[in-house]
Amino acid sequence: MAKIKIKQIGSPIRRPEHQKKILIGLGLGKMHRVVEVEDTAETRGAIAKLPHMVAVVD
């Protein structure tokens, strides 16, 4: 399966609890951390819910 890299660009401080849980589910939690995850519909949906906190990098 294809992989994508995502980078956290926003802080989870003063964010709703459900947004913090999505970040943890993606393997993020600290600023400027980059993780490689499988490119699935679930992952794309999680990224779409946090466009202000994560970015897809090449």
Backbone as XML, in Angstrom:
<?xml version="1.0"?>
<chain id="A" units="angstrom">
  <residue number="1" name="MET">
    <atom name="N" x="0.843" y="-1.185" z="0.000"/>
    <atom name="CA" x="0.000" y="0.000" z="0.000"/>
    <atom name="C" x="0.885" y="1.243" z="0.000"/>
  </residue>
  <residue number="2" name="ALA">
    <atom name="N" x="0.393" y="2.297" z="-0.604"/>
    <atom name="CA" x="1.133" y="3.559" z="-0.697"/>
    <atom name="C" x="1.259" y="4.215" z="0.674"/>
  </residue>
  <residue number="3" name="LYS">
    <atom name="N" x="2.325" y="4.961" z="0.836"/>
    <atom name="CA" x="2.571" y="5.685" z="2.088"/>
    <atom name="C" x="2.576" y="7.177" z="1.800"/>
  </residue>
  <residue number="4" name="ILE">
    <atom name="N" x="2.170" y="7.971" z="2.796"/>
    <atom name="CA" x="2.278" y="9.418" z="2.702"/>
    <atom name="C" x="2.956" y="9.934" z="3.963"/>
  </residue>
  <residue number="5" name="LYS">
    <atom name="N" x="3.647" y="11.058" z="3.838"/>
    <atom name="CA" x="4.289" y="11.694" z="4.984"/>
    <atom name="C" x="3.447" y="12.881" z="5.390"/>
  </residue>
  <residue number="6" name="ILE">
    <atom name="N" x="3.193" y="12.974" z="6.687"/>
    <atom name="CA" x="2.457" y="14.124" z="7.201"/>
    <atom name="C" x="3.293" y="14.790" z="8.282"/>
  </residue>
  <residue number="7" name="LYS">
    <atom name="N" x="3.180" y="16.113" z="8.353"/>
    <atom name="CA" x="3.942" y="16.909" z="9.308"/>
    <atom name="C" x="2.978" y="17.730" z="10.138"/>
  </residue>
  <residue number="8" name="GLN">
    <atom name="N" x="3.225" y="17.787" z="11.424"/>
    <atom name="CA" x="2.398" y="18.605" z="12.293"/>
    <atom name="C" x="2.899" y="20.041" z="12.235"/>
  </residue>
  <residue number="9" name="ILE">
    <atom name="N" x="2.011" y="20.960" z="11.882"/>
    <atom name="CA" x="2.386" y="22.364" z="11.761"/>
    <atom name="C" x="1.645" y="23.251" z="12.761"/>
  </residue>
  <residue number="10" name="GLY">
    <atom name="N" x="0.726" y="22.677" z="13.524"/>
    <atom name="CA" x="-0.039" y="23.443" z="14.506"/>
    <atom name="C" x="0.043" y="22.801" z="15.877"/>
  </residue>
  <residue number="11" name="SER">
    <atom name="N" x="-0.046" y="23.627" z="16.903"/>
    <atom name="CA" x="0.046" y="23.144" z="18.273"/>
    <atom name="C" x="-1.303" y="22.611" z="18.773"/>
  </residue>
  <residue number="12" name="PRO">
    <atom name="N" x="-1.281" y="21.530" z="19.545"/>
    <atom name="CA" x="-2.530" y="21.011" z="20.118"/>
    <atom name="C" x="-2.993" y="21.766" z="21.364"/>
  </residue>
  <residue number="13" name="ILE">
    <atom name="N" x="-2.207" y="22.745" z="21.797"/>
    <atom name="CA" x="-2.583" y="23.530" z="22.969"/>
    <atom name="C" x="-3.825" y="24.364" z="22.646"/>
  </residue>
  <residue number="14" name="ARG">
    <atom name="N" x="-4.779" y="24.382" z="23.558"/>
    <atom name="CA" x="-6.060" y="25.098" z="23.426"/>
    <atom name="C" x="-6.896" y="24.606" z="22.252"/>
  </residue>
  <residue number="15" name="ARG">
    <atom name="N" x="-6.787" y="23.319" z="21.935"/>
    <atom name="CA" x="-7.604" y="22.712" z="20.886"/>
    <atom name="C" x="-8.599" y="21.771" z="21.555"/>
  </residue>
  <residue number="16" name="PRO">
    <atom name="N" x="-9.724" y="21.502" z="20.908"/>
    <atom name="CA" x="-10.689" y="20.549" z="21.473"/>
    <atom name="C" x="-10.076" y="19.159" z="21.629"/>
  </residue>
  <residue number="17" name="GLU">
    <atom name="N" x="-10.578" y="18.419" z="22.579"/>
    <atom name="CA" x="-10.033" y="17.099" z="22.897"/>
    <atom name="C" x="-10.086" y="16.150" z="21.695"/>
  </residue>
  <residue number="18" name="HIS">
    <atom name="N" x="-11.149" y="16.220" z="20.883"/>
    <atom name="CA" x="-11.243" y="15.309" z="19.746"/>
    <atom name="C" x="-10.152" y="15.585" z="18.717"/>
  </residue>
  <residue number="19" name="GLN">
    <atom name="N" x="-9.701" y="16.840" z="18.591"/>
    <atom name="CA" x="-8.609" y="17.140" z="17.667"/>
    <atom name="C" x="-7.288" y="16.588" z="18.186"/>
  </residue>
  <residue number="20" name="LYS">
    <atom name="N" x="-7.078" y="16.645" z="19.488"/>
    <atom name="CA" x="-5.859" y="16.080" z="20.086"/>
    <atom name="C" x="-5.820" y="14.562" z="19.875"/>
  </residue>
  <residue number="21" name="LYS">
    <atom name="N" x="-6.980" y="13.911" z="20.008"/>
    <atom name="CA" x="-7.039" y="12.467" z="19.821"/>
    <atom name="C" x="-6.764" y="12.071" z="18.371"/>
  </residue>
  <residue number="22" name="ILE">
    <atom name="N" x="-7.210" y="12.878" z="17.426"/>
    <atom name="CA" x="-6.923" y="12.603" z="16.011"/>
    <atom name="C" x="-5.421" y="12.697" z="15.767"/>
  </residue>
  <residue number="23" name="LEU">
    <atom name="N" x="-4.769" y="13.708" z="16.351"/>
    <atom name="CA" x="-3.316" y="13.842" z="16.194"/>
    <atom name="C" x="-2.589" y="12.626" z="16.739"/>
  </residue>
  <residue number="24" name="ILE">
    <atom name="N" x="-2.982" y="12.174" z="17.911"/>
    <atom name="CA" x="-2.350" y="11.007" z="18.510"/>
    <atom name="C" x="-2.583" y="9.774" z="17.650"/>
  </residue>
  <residue number="25" name="GLY">
    <atom name="N" x="-3.779" y="9.657" z="17.094"/>
    <atom name="CA" x="-4.085" y="8.537" z="16.216"/>
    <atom name="C" x="-3.234" y="8.526" z="14.961"/>
  </residue>
  <residue number="26" name="LEU">
    <atom name="N" x="-2.839" y="9.710" z="14.497"/>
    <atom name="CA" x="-1.971" y="9.796" z="13.326"/>
    <atom name="C" x="-0.502" y="9.583" z="13.681"/>
  </residue>
  <residue number="27" name="GLY">
    <atom name="N" x="-0.193" y="9.510" z="14.965"/>
    <atom name="CA" x="1.193" y="9.316" z="15.392"/>
    <atom name="C" x="1.926" y="10.619" z="15.625"/>
  </residue>
  <residue number="28" name="LEU">
    <atom name="N" x="1.181" y="11.710" z="15.760"/>
    <atom name="CA" x="1.780" y="13.016" z="15.990"/>
    <atom name="C" x="1.508" y="13.462" z="17.414"/>
  </residue>
  <residue number="29" name="GLY">
    <atom name="N" x="1.919" y="14.661" z="17.752"/>
    <atom name="CA" x="1.671" y="15.178" z="19.086"/>
    <atom name="C" x="2.605" y="16.312" z="19.439"/>
  </residue>
  <residue number="30" name="LYS">
    <atom name="N" x="3.750" y="16.386" z="18.764"/>
    <atom name="CA" x="4.691" y="17.475" z="18.996"/>
    <atom name="C" x="4.910" y="18.224" z="17.691"/>
  </residue>
  <residue number="31" name="MET">
    <atom name="N" x="5.179" y="19.490" z="17.813"/>
    <atom name="CA" x="5.353" y="20.356" z="16.655"/>
    <atom name="C" x="6.485" y="19.882" z="15.748"/>
  </residue>
  <residue number="32" name="HIS">
    <atom name="N" x="6.280" y="20.003" z="14.454"/>
    <atom name="CA" x="7.265" y="19.728" z="13.401"/>
    <atom name="C" x="7.670" y="18.261" z="13.308"/>
  </residue>
  <residue number="33" name="ARG">
    <atom name="N" x="6.913" y="17.379" z="13.925"/>
    <atom name="CA" x="7.186" y="15.947" z="13.804"/>
    <atom name="C" x="6.623" y="15.448" z="12.482"/>
  </residue>
  <residue number="34" name="VAL">
    <atom name="N" x="7.373" y="14.579" z="11.807"/>
    <atom name="CA" x="6.956" y="14.016" z="10.522"/>
    <atom name="C" x="6.808" y="12.512" z="10.698"/>
  </residue>
  <residue number="35" name="VAL">
    <atom name="N" x="5.675" y="11.962" z="10.242"/>
    <atom name="CA" x="5.442" y="10.524" z="10.291"/>
    <atom name="C" x="5.018" y="10.038" z="8.917"/>
  </residue>
  <residue number="36" name="GLU">
    <atom name="N" x="5.276" y="8.779" z="8.664"/>
    <atom name="CA" x="4.872" y="8.153" z="7.414"/>
    <atom name="C" x="3.776" y="7.145" z="7.732"/>
  </residue>
  <residue number="37" name="VAL">
    <atom name="N" x="2.614" y="7.335" z="7.114"/>
    <atom name="CA" x="1.455" y="6.474" z="7.370"/>
    <atom name="C" x="0.931" y="5.930" z="6.046"/>
  </residue>
  <residue number="38" name="GLU">
    <atom name="N" x="0.144" y="4.878" z="6.133"/>
    <atom name="CA" x="-0.455" y="4.307" z="4.930"/>
    <atom name="C" x="-1.521" y="5.251" z="4.386"/>
  </residue>
  <residue number="39" name="ASP">
    <atom name="N" x="-1.616" y="5.319" z="3.085"/>
    <atom name="CA" x="-2.569" y="6.197" z="2.418"/>
    <atom name="C" x="-3.912" y="5.476" z="2.293"/>
  </residue>
  <residue number="40" name="THR">
    <atom name="N" x="-4.746" y="5.648" z="3.321"/>
    <atom name="CA" x="-6.072" y="5.034" z="3.323"/>
    <atom name="C" x="-7.132" y="6.124" z="3.426"/>
  </residue>
  <residue number="41" name="ALA">
    <atom name="N" x="-8.359" y="5.735" z="3.229"/>
    <atom name="CA" x="-9.463" y="6.693" z="3.346"/>
    <atom name="C" x="-9.568" y="7.241" z="4.766"/>
  </residue>
  <residue number="42" name="GLU">
    <atom name="N" x="-9.286" y="6.414" z="5.758"/>
    <atom name="CA" x="-9.353" y="6.849" z="7.147"/>
    <atom name="C" x="-8.296" y="7.903" z="7.441"/>
  </residue>
  <residue number="43" name="THR">
    <atom name="N" x="-7.088" y="7.683" z="6.931"/>
    <atom name="CA" x="-6.006" y="8.637" z="7.136"/>
    <atom name="C" x="-6.314" y="9.950" z="6.433"/>
  </residue>
  <residue number="44" name="ARG">
    <atom name="N" x="-6.808" y="9.874" z="5.207"/>
    <atom name="CA" x="-7.158" y="11.089" z="4.471"/>
    <atom name="C" x="-8.272" y="11.860" z="5.180"/>
  </residue>
  <residue number="45" name="GLY">
    <atom name="N" x="-9.220" y="11.136" z="5.768"/>
    <atom name="CA" x="-10.296" y="11.788" z="6.510"/>
    <atom name="C" x="-9.792" y="12.505" z="7.749"/>
  </residue>
  <residue number="46" name="ALA">
    <atom name="N" x="-8.838" y="11.874" z="8.452"/>
    <atom name="CA" x="-8.258" y="12.496" z="9.646"/>
    <atom name="C" x="-7.484" y="13.755" z="9.263"/>
  </residue>
  <residue number="47" name="ILE">
    <atom name="N" x="-6.759" y="13.697" z="8.146"/>
    <atom name="CA" x="-6.016" y="14.870" z="7.682"/>
    <atom name="C" x="-6.985" y="15.984" z="7.287"/>
  </residue>
  <residue number="48" name="ALA">
    <atom name="N" x="-8.095" y="15.628" z="6.683"/>
    <atom name="CA" x="-9.084" y="16.618" z="6.259"/>
    <atom name="C" x="-9.742" y="17.313" z="7.451"/>
  </residue>
  <residue number="49" name="LYS">
    <atom name="N" x="-9.809" y="16.639" z="8.593"/>
    <atom name="CA" x="-10.398" y="17.248" z="9.781"/>
    <atom name="C" x="-9.453" y="18.225" z="10.469"/>
  </residue>
  <residue number="50" name="LEU">
    <atom name="N" x="-8.148" y="18.144" z="10.147"/>
    <atom name="CA" x="-7.164" y="19.005" z="10.798"/>
    <atom name="C" x="-6.302" y="19.765" z="9.783"/>
  </residue>
  <residue number="51" name="PRO">
    <atom name="N" x="-6.896" y="20.458" z="8.826"/>
    <atom name="CA" x="-6.055" y="21.136" z="7.829"/>
    <atom name="C" x="-5.226" y="22.270" z="8.414"/>
  </residue>
  <residue number="52" name="HIS">
    <atom name="N" x="-5.621" y="22.780" z="9.584"/>
    <atom name="CA" x="-4.898" y="23.860" z="10.232"/>
    <atom name="C" x="-3.752" y="23.343" z="11.108"/>
  </residue>
  <residue number="53" name="MET">
    <atom name="N" x="-3.648" y="22.019" z="11.277"/>
    <atom name="CA" x="-2.633" y="21.460" z="12.167"/>
    <atom name="C" x="-1.675" y="20.488" z="11.494"/>
  </residue>
  <residue number="54" name="VAL">
    <atom name="N" x="-2.041" y="19.934" z="10.349"/>
    <atom name="CA" x="-1.164" y="18.982" z="9.664"/>
    <atom name="C" x="-1.044" y="19.333" z="8.186"/>
  </residue>
  <residue number="55" name="ALA">
    <atom name="N" x="0.075" y="18.893" z="7.592"/>
    <atom name="CA" x="0.292" y="19.115" z="6.167"/>
    <atom name="C" x="0.921" y="17.858" z="5.585"/>
  </residue>
  <residue number="56" name="VAL">
    <atom name="N" x="0.580" y="17.565" z="4.332"/>
    <atom name="CA" x="1.179" y="16.441" z="3.634"/>
    <atom name="C" x="2.467" y="16.941" z="2.977"/>
  </residue>
  <residue number="57" name="VAL">
    <atom name="N" x="3.574" y="16.248" z="3.268"/>
    <atom name="CA" x="4.874" y="16.627" z="2.702"/>
    <atom name="C" x="5.347" y="15.573" z="1.719"/>
  </residue>
  <residue number="58" name="ASP">
    <atom name="N" x="6.179" y="15.972" z="0.795"/>
    <atom name="CA" x="6.716" y="15.040" z="-0.180"/>
    <atom name="C" x="8.112" y="14.600" z="0.172"/>
  </residue>
</chain>
